[in-house]
């Protein structure tokens, strides 16, 4: 399974673009190399080391270390599970001759936004602060939909360029090539 933004064969293993007659589809997903199995192995390895050190100190009379070791492993487990959930996010952008559909899927559910292609505009908003990411947005008739928040800056810029080529400016609809 590939992860990342799918822009075509030149972008490497991280993107998938369906180029069939009459539409283009972009599948976006975060890069997530951690699987459920490797997460369990990671947590078990860290837990064994942590509890081994805590056991040595508790045998020396420093027993209050044990609850803190348990708390540390519980917080690590929570963080790894949050990372795994975030890795399941998906976004699909479907561009047809008449419309642009953005579908967002996460563990909490999904939502979809549809924009008329002729009146839509793709914009890459500059970051508000130096270390913040840019925002990729499709806008039309006062509505907007942000996408690709989990992409790297270069992936977001590449996607913006490709989407601008396919969508065009307001009042124009270039051919889907």
N, C-alpha and C positions, 0 to 999 in steps of 0.2 A: 504494500500500500504506500503510495507516495504522500508526502506531506508538504505544505506550503502553498504557494500561489501557483496556479497553473496558467502559464502564458504561451506555451508552445514548446516545440522541440529544442529551441535555442536556449531555453531557460533551465535546462537540466531536469532532474528527477522530481522536482517539487511542484509541478503544475500539470493540470489536465484541461485542455480546451476541446470541446466538441465542435467540430466545424462541419455541420451538415447543411443540406440545402435549406435555405430560408432562415437559419438562425445560428447564433453563436452562444455557447454556454461556457462559463468560467466557474470552476469549482475551487473555492478557497478554503484552506484548512491550516491550522497552526502546525508548526514543526514540533513534533513531540516524539522523542526517541524512547521515552520511558513507557514500558508496557506494564500491565498489572502484575505479571510474573516478576519482572525485574524490579518493580517497586517493592514487592514482598521480600525479595532477596536483599535489597538495599536496606530496608527497615530492619530485617532480622539481623543483618551483619552489624549495623550500627547499634542495635539493642544489645546484642551479645557483648560487644566491646564496652558499652556504657555500663551494663549491669555487672560485668566482670570487675571493672574498676570500682564500682559502687560497693560490690560485695567485699572486696579487699579492704576498703576503708571502713565498712560497717563492722568487719571482724576486728578491726583495730579500735573500735569504740566510737566511730563517727557514723552511727546509724542514721542521723537525719539526712544523709546524702541519698538514701534509697528513694524517698518520695520525690526528690528533685530529679533523680534519674528517670523515674516513671513519668513525671511531668514532661521531661525533655523528649522522651520517646513518643508520648501522646501528641505533643505539638508537632513533632516531625511527621508522624502519621497523618495528622490533619493537613499539613502543608503538602505532602505528597498526594493525598487524595484530591485536594483542591487543584493541583497541577494536572492530575489525570482527567478531572472533569473539564478543565479549561481546554485540554487537548482534544476533546470530543466536539468542539464547536465546528460548525461548517457554514459556509455562505455560498450560495449559488446565484450567479448573475446570468440571466437568460435574455439575450437581445434578439428580437425578431424585427421584421420590417416595420411593425406598428408600435411595439412596446418594449419596455425594459422592465424585467421582473427581478427583484432582489429578494431572495429567500434566506433567512437566517435561522439556523438550528443550534440549539444548545441543550444541555441537560434539563433546563427549566421549561423547554418547549420551543416553539418556533413562531416566526411571524413573516409576513410577506408584504412587499410594497410593489405596486405596479405604477409605472410612469409612461405617459405617451412619448414615444421616441422622438417625434418631431419637435416637441417642446421641452425636452430634457437637456440638461447641461451637466457635464462631469467637471468637477472642480477639485483641485488639490489645495486645501487651505494650509497656509504656512503655520508652523507651530507658534503658540503664544509665548513660549519661553524657549531659551536656547536648547535645553536638553529634552524638550517634549517632542513627541512625534507629530508629523503632519496628519491631516484628516482628509480622507478621500470620500467625497460626497457626490451623490447624484441628486440634482435639484430640478423641480418642475412645478410651476404654478403655486409657489409658496410652500411646497412640501419638500423635505429633504430626507435622505437615507444615507447614513454613514456606513461604510463597509471597509473591511480589511484592517481593522484595528489591531489585529495580532500579527500583521505582516511586518517585515523589516522595512526600513525607509526606502531602500533601493527597490524592493519588490513592490511597494506601494506606488512609487514613481513609475515603474514599468507598467504596472496595471493601469494607472491613470492615463498614460500615453496611449496604450492600446484601446482603452475604452473611449477616449476622446476621438480616436480615428474611426471607431465604429459608430459612435453616437453623433459626432459632429457638434456644431453649435446650434443654438436655438434657431428654429425655422429651417433647418436643413437636416436631411437624413441621407448620409452617404451610403453607398452600396455596401452590403455585408460581404467583405472579402477576407 
